[in-house]
Amino acid sequence: MSRIPNARAELTAAIVREWHDELGWGVLDAAVFPGGCWAHFSAIRATGFLTLTKGQQVWVAPEPAHQDGFDWRATQVQLSGNP
């Protein structure tokens, strides 16, 4: 399991399972958050149109939460080349 420290949160490598541009959210997968982690476009740390692509590798800071049927929610998502 790949993790990198961050000043605000510990980031974990994850893969985008699904992303819905029209709704602004998706689901990320990694071993540290079984069942998936719900992510909102506002958690993406990037410029321009904030979107992800199915199969894309990202870094995510998950927190336990009950969000739309998921037990985890992303507080921060960074593109894989941008940890």
Summary of the structure (lengths in Angstrom):
residues: 83
radius of gyration: 11.3
end to end distance: 15.2
largest distance: 31.9
contacts: 237
relative contact order: 0.28
helix: 4%
strand: 52%
